[in-house]
Amino acid sequence: MSALNIDAARTIIRETLAKSHEMGLKPMSVIVLDAGGHPLAFEREDGAAPGRYAIAEGKAYGAVMLGMPGSAQMARAEAQHYFMTAANGAFGGKVVPVPGGVIVRGADGAILGAVGVTGDTSDNDAAAALAGIEAAGLKGDA
């Protein structure tokens, strides 16, 4: 696949969850957003807290809207708290600046959207997302 469409989104979610099971992670929630920050697909596993939708969406939304993965957002928040506070205010409080918000890129490096994963540690969430994105034939930037 070379585009982020509904089929790619479903592959990303399926393979992200498969990787999380392989890693023995806690129940996950996974969302795929397009380049405009709109949801393409979401899945919450049995046992995942219902509030995980908002966290997954916030991780992905921050990544796509700021053009930086969750790890970079977290570093920016630590170095320049005022910037991330202002950005989060500009986006209506929807940004969750931690790993697990992974940018999806096409072969040419263009941002196609983002994946947000939550349920385990943020680093494990990001690792699972990267596996899902790769399985869809796309590039991830965690």
N, CA and C of each residue as an Amber inpcrd file, in Angstrom:
protein
   426
   0.8490000  -1.1940000   0.0000000   0.0000000   0.0000000   0.0000000
   0.8850000   1.2460000   0.0000000   0.4390000   2.2630000  -0.6770000
   1.2140000   3.4970000  -0.7110000   0.3870000   4.7090000  -0.3100000
  -0.8360000   4.4700000   0.1050000  -1.7100000   5.5600000   0.5360000
  -2.2940000   5.2130000   1.8910000  -2.7010000   6.2400000   2.6030000
  -3.3710000   6.0140000   3.8800000  -4.8720000   6.1260000   3.6270000
  -5.4870000   4.9740000   3.3890000  -6.9200000   4.9020000   3.1420000
  -7.5270000   3.9320000   4.1560000  -8.7850000   3.6090000   4.0040000
  -9.4510000   2.7580000   4.9870000  -8.8180000   1.3690000   5.0450000
  -8.4120000   0.8290000   3.9050000  -7.7720000  -0.4910000   3.9120000
  -6.4430000  -0.4510000   4.6520000  -5.6540000   0.5860000   4.3990000
  -4.3780000   0.7340000   5.1070000  -4.6200000   0.9330000   6.6050000
  -5.6240000   1.7310000   6.9520000  -5.9370000   1.9790000   8.3600000
  -6.3080000   0.6760000   9.0690000  -7.1060000  -0.1410000   8.4070000
  -7.4890000  -1.4200000   9.0140000  -6.2870000  -2.3450000   9.1760000
  -5.3910000  -2.3460000   8.1920000  -4.1650000  -3.1420000   8.3010000
  -3.3160000  -2.6430000   9.4600000  -3.1570000  -1.3340000   9.5650000
  -2.3660000  -0.7600000  10.6580000  -2.9290000  -1.1850000  12.0010000
  -4.2250000  -1.0720000  12.1740000  -4.8300000  -1.4410000  13.4510000
  -4.6500000  -2.9320000  13.7250000  -4.9590000  -3.7630000  12.7530000
  -4.8360000  -5.2180000  12.9370000  -3.4040000  -5.6080000  13.3170000
  -2.4310000  -5.0620000  12.5990000  -1.0390000  -5.4410000  12.8360000
  -0.4500000  -4.7790000  14.0820000  -0.9420000  -3.6040000  14.4440000
  -0.5380000  -2.9840000  15.7130000  -0.9900000  -3.8600000  16.8690000
  -2.2240000  -4.3180000  16.8070000  -2.7390000  -5.1920000  17.8670000
  -2.0190000  -6.5350000  17.8820000  -1.6970000  -7.0710000  16.7150000
  -0.9520000  -8.3330000  16.6590000   0.4150000  -8.1690000  17.3220000
   1.0810000  -7.0490000  17.0490000   2.3910000  -6.7860000  17.6590000
   2.2460000  -6.6180000  19.1690000   1.1940000  -5.9500000  19.6110000
   1.0040000  -5.7600000  21.0550000   0.7720000  -7.1070000  21.7400000
   0.0760000  -8.0120000  21.0860000  -0.1380000  -9.3520000  21.6510000
   1.1800000 -10.1110000  21.7090000   1.9570000 -10.0130000  20.6350000
   3.2740000 -10.6550000  20.5860000   4.1780000 -10.1410000  21.7140000
   4.0700000  -8.8490000  22.0150000   4.8870000  -8.2320000  23.0630000
   4.3120000  -8.4680000  24.4570000   3.0910000  -9.0040000  24.5320000
   2.4570000  -9.2440000  25.8200000   1.9870000  -7.9800000  26.5150000
   1.5250000  -7.0170000  25.7350000   1.1120000  -5.7240000  26.2940000
  -0.3180000  -5.7730000  26.8320000  -0.6560000  -4.7440000  27.5720000
  -2.0120000  -4.5890000  28.1130000  -2.9940000  -4.3060000  26.9750000
  -4.3070000  -4.4000000  27.2220000  -5.2930000  -4.1110000  26.1650000
  -5.0960000  -2.7150000  25.5750000  -5.1550000  -2.6680000  24.2630000
  -4.8220000  -1.4530000  23.5350000  -6.0220000  -0.7890000  22.8900000
  -5.8290000   0.4890000  22.5890000  -6.7390000   1.2630000  21.7570000
  -5.8790000   1.8990000  20.6760000  -6.3570000   1.8220000  19.4350000
  -5.5840000   2.3030000  18.2860000  -6.4920000   3.1310000  17.3860000
  -6.0000000   4.3010000  16.9960000  -6.7260000   5.1450000  16.0460000
  -5.7980000   5.5190000  14.9000000  -6.3670000   5.6620000  13.7220000
  -5.6330000   6.1380000  12.5450000  -6.3500000   7.3960000  12.0650000
  -5.5820000   8.4890000  11.9540000  -6.1080000   9.7640000  11.4650000
  -5.5120000  10.0730000  10.1070000  -6.2750000  10.7550000   9.2630000
  -5.7450000  11.2050000   7.9750000  -4.9210000  12.4720000   8.1890000
  -4.4090000  13.0400000   7.0970000  -3.5300000  14.2050000   7.1880000
  -4.2280000  15.4510000   7.7280000  -5.5470000  15.4650000   7.7230000
  -6.2980000  16.5840000   8.2800000  -6.7080000  16.3810000   9.7240000
  -6.3020000  15.2470000  10.3110000  -6.6360000  14.9670000  11.7080000
  -7.9900000  14.3130000  11.9000000  -8.5750000  13.7880000  10.8250000
  -9.8840000  13.1490000  10.8930000  -9.7340000  11.6390000  11.0350000
 -10.5280000  11.0120000  11.9010000 -10.4140000   9.5570000  12.0920000
 -10.7850000   8.7570000  10.8430000  -9.9280000   7.7940000  10.5300000
 -10.2250000   6.8170000   9.4760000 -10.7420000   5.5270000  10.1010000
 -10.1580000   5.1350000  11.2380000 -10.5600000   3.8940000  11.9020000
 -10.0790000   3.9200000  13.3440000 -10.8050000   3.1930000  14.2050000
 -10.4560000   3.0830000  15.6260000 -10.8810000   1.7140000  16.1220000
 -10.0920000   1.1660000  17.0290000 -10.4820000  -0.0700000  17.7040000
  -9.9860000  -0.0350000  19.1440000 -10.8660000  -0.4420000  20.0630000
 -10.5220000  -0.5540000  21.4790000 -10.7120000  -2.0120000  21.8700000
  -9.6340000  -2.6340000  22.3670000  -9.7150000  -4.0340000  22.7580000
 -10.5300000  -4.2070000  24.0350000 -11.1040000  -5.3830000  24.1840000
 -11.7770000  -5.7270000  25.4380000 -10.7990000  -5.5230000  26.5830000
 -11.2620000  -4.9020000  27.6320000 -10.4320000  -4.6730000  28.8040000
  -9.7290000  -3.3300000  28.8120000  -9.7130000  -2.6230000  27.6800000
  -9.1100000  -1.2880000  27.6390000 -10.1190000  -0.2880000  28.2040000
  -9.6260000   0.6470000  28.9590000 -10.4920000   1.6530000  29.5660000
 -11.1950000   2.4760000  28.4820000 -12.4570000   2.8420000  28.6960000
 -13.1960000   3.5900000  27.6830000 -12.5870000   4.9490000  27.3610000
 -11.8950000   5.5540000  28.2890000 -11.2790000   6.8580000  28.0520000
 -10.0630000   6.8090000  27.1430000  -9.6710000   5.6170000  26.7600000
  -8.4860000   5.4740000  25.9050000  -8.6970000   6.0500000  24.5070000
  -9.9500000   6.1740000  24.0640000 -10.1870000   6.7770000  22.7490000
  -9.5890000   8.1820000  22.7090000  -9.9100000   8.9840000  23.7160000
  -9.4440000  10.3710000  23.7390000  -7.9220000  10.4440000  23.8110000
  -7.3060000   9.5210000  24.5330000  -5.8480000   9.5230000  24.6350000
  -5.2270000   9.1290000  23.2970000  -5.7270000   8.0630000  22.6800000
  -5.2000000   7.6420000  21.3800000  -5.3670000   8.7660000  20.3570000
  -6.5460000   9.3730000  20.3270000  -6.7880000  10.4590000  19.3850000
  -5.8560000  11.6380000  19.6540000  -5.6580000  11.9820000  20.9210000
  -4.7780000  13.1000000  21.2650000  -3.3320000  12.8640000  20.8830000
  -2.8760000  11.6220000  21.0230000  -1.5060000  11.2940000  20.6070000
  -1.3580000  11.4620000  19.0960000  -2.2940000  10.9060000  18.3310000
  -2.2310000  10.9900000  16.8730000  -2.4660000  12.4220000  16.3860000
  -3.4180000  13.1100000  16.9970000  -3.7660000  14.4670000  16.5700000
  -2.5740000  15.4080000  16.7210000  -1.9080000  15.3330000  17.8610000
  -0.7260000  16.1690000  18.0640000   0.3440000  15.8820000  17.0360000
   0.5370000  14.5970000  16.7270000   1.5640000  14.2180000  15.7580000
   1.2680000  14.8010000  14.3830000   0.0450000  14.6170000  13.9080000
  -0.2660000  15.0800000  12.5520000  -0.3810000  16.5980000  12.4850000
  -0.9650000  17.2320000  13.4730000  -1.1720000  18.6730000  13.4030000
   0.1150000  19.4670000  13.6120000   1.0310000  18.9210000  14.4140000
   2.3060000  19.6110000  14.6500000   3.4150000  19.1070000  13.7350000
   3.1670000  17.9930000  13.0380000   4.1850000  17.4410000  12.1650000
   5.3740000  16.8780000  12.9130000   5.1280000  16.4440000  14.1560000
   6.1950000  15.8420000  14.9520000   5.6300000  14.6960000  15.7810000
   6.3680000  13.6000000  15.8640000   5.8740000  12.4540000  16.6200000
   5.7980000  12.7650000  18.1180000   5.1030000  11.8980000  18.8380000
   4.9190000  12.1000000  20.2740000   6.2110000  12.2380000  21.0460000
   7.2450000  11.4950000  20.6520000   8.5260000  11.5910000  21.3570000
   9.1130000  12.9970000  21.2270000   9.0080000  13.5900000  20.0370000
   9.5050000  14.9500000  19.8260000   8.6430000  15.9710000  20.5630000
   7.3340000  15.7220000  20.6100000   6.4500000  16.6170000  21.3610000
   6.8030000  16.6070000  22.8440000   7.0660000  15.4010000  23.3830000
   7.4090000  15.2970000  24.7940000   8.7130000  16.0410000  25.0830000
   9.7120000  15.8700000  24.2170000  10.9810000  16.5770000  24.3930000
  10.7640000  18.0890000  24.3260000   9.9060000  18.4980000  23.4090000
   9.6120000  19.9330000  23.2740000   8.8860000  20.4490000  24.5090000
   7.9720000  19.6510000  25.0440000   7.2380000  20.0550000  26.2490000
   8.1850000  20.1870000  27.4360000   9.1650000  19.3010000  27.5030000
  10.1370000  19.3690000  28.6010000  11.0550000  20.5760000  28.4540000
  11.4520000  20.8990000  27.2210000  12.3740000  22.0110000  26.9830000
  11.6680000  23.3630000  26.9220000  10.4550000  23.3790000  26.3510000
   9.7040000  24.6200000  26.1630000   8.2440000  24.3820000  26.5090000
   7.9770000  24.2430000  27.7830000   6.6210000  23.9350000  28.2350000
   5.6080000  24.9450000  27.6870000   5.9940000  26.2000000  27.6290000
   5.0770000  27.2370000  27.1660000   4.6230000  26.9890000  25.7280000
   5.5150000  26.4610000  24.8680000   5.1300000  26.2030000  23.4800000
   4.0560000  25.1330000  23.4060000   4.2760000  24.0030000  24.0700000
   3.2970000  22.9190000  24.0000000   1.9900000  23.3120000  24.6810000
   2.0610000  24.1070000  25.7200000   0.8400000  24.5870000  26.3590000
   0.0590000  25.4750000  25.3910000   0.7560000  26.3540000  24.6990000
   0.0990000  27.2380000  23.7320000  -0.4640000  26.4410000  22.5510000
   0.3220000  25.4810000  22.0500000  -0.1430000  24.6590000  20.9240000
  -1.3710000  23.8580000  21.3310000  -1.3380000  23.2860000  22.5200000
  -2.4770000  22.5040000  22.9890000  -3.7100000  23.3980000  23.1300000
  -3.5120000  24.6160000  23.5790000  -4.6290000  25.5590000  23.6620000
  -5.1720000  25.8870000  22.2820000  -4.2900000  26.0680000  21.3290000
  -4.7100000  26.3750000  19.9620000  -5.5170000  25.2330000  19.3510000
  -5.2270000  24.0150000  19.7760000  -5.9220000  22.8380000  19.2570000
  -7.0220000  22.3520000  20.1990000  -7.5000000  23.2330000  21.0550000
  -8.6360000  22.9040000  21.9050000  -8.3570000  21.8460000  22.9610000
  -7.0980000  21.7260000  23.3870000  -6.7390000  20.7650000  24.4320000
  -6.6770000  19.3290000  23.9470000  -6.6300000  19.1080000  22.6300000
  -6.6930000  17.7530000  22.0830000  -5.3400000  17.0570000  21.9750000
  -4.2370000  17.7400000  22.2770000  -2.9030000  17.1770000  22.0830000
  -2.4410000  16.4340000  23.3430000  -1.9740000  15.2030000  23.1590000
  -1.3730000  14.4090000  24.2400000   0.0800000  14.1780000  23.8200000
   1.0260000  15.0000000  24.3190000   2.3990000  15.0180000  23.8170000
   3.3240000  13.9710000  24.4440000   3.0760000  12.7180000  24.1190000
   3.9070000  11.6200000  24.6200000   4.0870000  10.5820000  23.5110000
   5.0830000   9.6960000  23.6300000   5.2290000   8.6340000  22.6270000
   3.9480000   7.8120000  22.4900000   3.7680000   7.2960000  21.2880000
   2.5430000   6.5760000  20.9610000   1.7350000   7.3260000  19.9340000
   2.1330000   8.5590000  19.6450000   1.5980000   9.3300000  18.5280000
   2.6270000   9.2350000  17.4190000   2.3200000   8.4820000  16.3810000
   3.2990000   8.1600000  15.3460000   2.8390000   8.7140000  14.0040000
   3.7050000   9.4840000  13.3690000   3.4090000  10.0370000  12.0510000
   3.4910000   8.9290000  11.0090000   2.5640000   8.9480000  10.0680000
   2.5810000   8.0170000   8.9350000   3.0420000   8.8030000   7.7130000
   4.0940000   8.2870000   7.0690000   4.6530000   8.9480000   5.8960000
   4.5800000   8.0300000   4.6760000   4.4400000   8.6580000   3.5320000
   4.4940000   7.9270000   2.2770000   5.9320000   7.7080000   1.8530000
   6.1220000   7.0520000   0.7250000   7.4620000   6.7550000   0.2250000
   8.2790000   8.0190000  -0.0140000   7.6020000   9.1230000  -0.3520000
   8.2950000  10.3820000  -0.6100000   8.5350000  11.2010000   0.6570000
   8.1210000  10.6720000   1.8070000   8.3150000  11.3660000   3.0860000
   7.1770000  12.2850000   3.4810000   6.1920000  12.4570000   2.6070000
   5.0590000  13.3330000   2.9160000   4.2300000  12.7420000   4.0510000
   3.7170000  13.5990000   4.9070000   2.8620000  13.1550000   6.0080000
   1.4910000  12.8070000   5.4590000   1.0930000  11.5470000   5.6780000
  -0.2100000  11.0650000   5.2200000  -1.2420000  11.0480000   6.3340000
  -0.7710000  11.0830000   7.5920000  -1.6460000  11.0120000   8.7500000
  -0.8510000  10.5970000   9.9580000  -1.5420000  10.0070000  10.9290000
  -0.8760000   9.5790000  12.1580000  -1.6600000   8.4580000  12.8120000
  -0.9460000   7.6970000  13.6340000  -1.5300000   6.6230000  14.4210000
  -1.3390000   6.9760000  15.8890000  -2.3800000   6.7590000  16.6790000
  -2.2900000   6.9450000  18.1230000  -2.5830000   5.6270000  18.7980000
  -1.6840000   5.2150000  19.6800000  -1.8260000   3.9490000  20.3870000
  -1.6730000   4.2160000  21.8860000  -2.5590000   3.6030000  22.6680000
  -2.4870000   3.7460000  24.1120000  -2.9670000   2.4680000  24.7870000
  -2.4090000   2.1970000  25.9470000  -2.8070000   1.0270000  26.7190000
  -1.6840000   0.4900000  27.5700000  -0.4520000   0.6250000  27.1010000
   0.7010000   0.1350000  27.8420000   1.6170000   1.3350000  28.0900000
   2.9210000   1.1210000  28.2440000   3.8090000   2.2740000  28.3730000
   3.8330000   3.0020000  27.0370000   4.1220000   4.2730000  27.0670000
   4.1300000   5.0510000  25.8320000   5.1350000   4.5070000  24.8240000
   6.3070000   4.0680000  25.2760000   7.3050000   3.5230000  24.3540000
   6.8220000   2.2220000  23.7250000   6.1540000   1.3680000  24.5050000
   5.5900000   0.1350000  23.9460000   4.4660000   0.4450000  22.9640000
   3.6570000   1.4420000  23.2930000   2.5910000   1.8660000  22.3770000
   3.1900000   2.2570000  21.0240000   4.2710000   3.0290000  21.0470000
   4.9150000   3.4860000  19.8170000   5.5040000   2.3160000  19.0350000
   6.1270000   1.3760000  19.7260000   6.7210000   0.2120000  19.0490000
   5.6520000  -0.5970000  18.3250000   4.5120000  -0.7910000  18.9570000
   3.4210000  -1.5320000  18.3270000   2.9050000  -0.7740000  17.1060000
   2.7710000   0.5400000  17.2240000   2.3000000   1.3570000  16.0990000
   3.2440000   1.2600000  14.9090000   4.5230000   1.3180000  15.1610000
   5.4970000   1.2300000  14.0740000   5.3570000  -0.0830000  13.3160000
   5.1370000  -1.1690000  14.0270000   4.9550000  -2.4760000  13.3760000
   3.7140000  -2.4650000  12.4960000   2.6390000  -1.8600000  12.9680000
   1.4140000  -1.7790000  12.1800000   1.5820000  -0.9460000  10.9290000
   2.2660000   0.1770000  11.0600000   2.4890000   1.0650000   9.9130000
   3.3590000   0.3710000   8.8660000   4.4100000  -0.2780000   9.3360000
   5.3070000  -0.9960000   8.4110000   4.5520000  -2.1010000   7.6740000
   3.6720000  -2.8060000   8.3940000   2.8940000  -3.8960000   7.7690000
   1.9900000  -3.3670000   6.6630000   1.6160000  -2.1020000   6.7350000
   0.7780000  -1.4810000   5.7030000   1.6100000  -0.9360000   4.5440000
   2.9180000  -1.1360000   4.5950000   3.7910000  -0.6710000   3.5270000
   4.0860000   0.8050000   3.5770000   3.9270000   1.3990000   4.7480000
   4.1720000   2.8220000   4.9350000   5.3160000   3.0230000   5.9190000
   5.7260000   4.2640000   6.0860000   6.8300000   4.5910000   6.9840000
   6.2750000   5.2870000   8.2290000   6.8190000   4.9080000   9.3830000
   6.4150000   5.5320000  10.6230000   7.5260000   6.3680000  11.2010000
   7.1480000   7.4410000  11.8600000   8.0820000   8.3560000  12.5270000
   7.5990000   8.4900000  13.9600000   8.2600000   7.7410000  14.8680000
   7.8290000   7.7250000  16.2650000   8.6190000   8.6850000  17.1100000
